[in-house]
């Protein structure tokens, strides 16, 4: 399965690994971050680059079991993506118990 963001075609400018374990793929207007576990994509984050729009945001897709979650937040919170996912995990574990 894996994280399933919308399908877009982008010209890749570069690809690097971040200190938080994501692969960063850059095109002209967006930064993409891909996270894998056991070679399967489990998170996908697409951010508008600061300066390309007045209020750049990130869209964050993550898969939990058979459910895809889609979140949106201000670009300034991108470095907090592990905390966002931790809170999502807490929410999801509560939802599964009930």
Secondary structure, 3 states (H helix, E strand, C coil): CCCCCCCCCCCCCEEEECCCCCEEEECCCEEEEEEEECCEEEEEEEEECECCECCCEEEEEEEECCEEEEEEEEHHHHHHHHHHHHHHHHHHHHHHHC
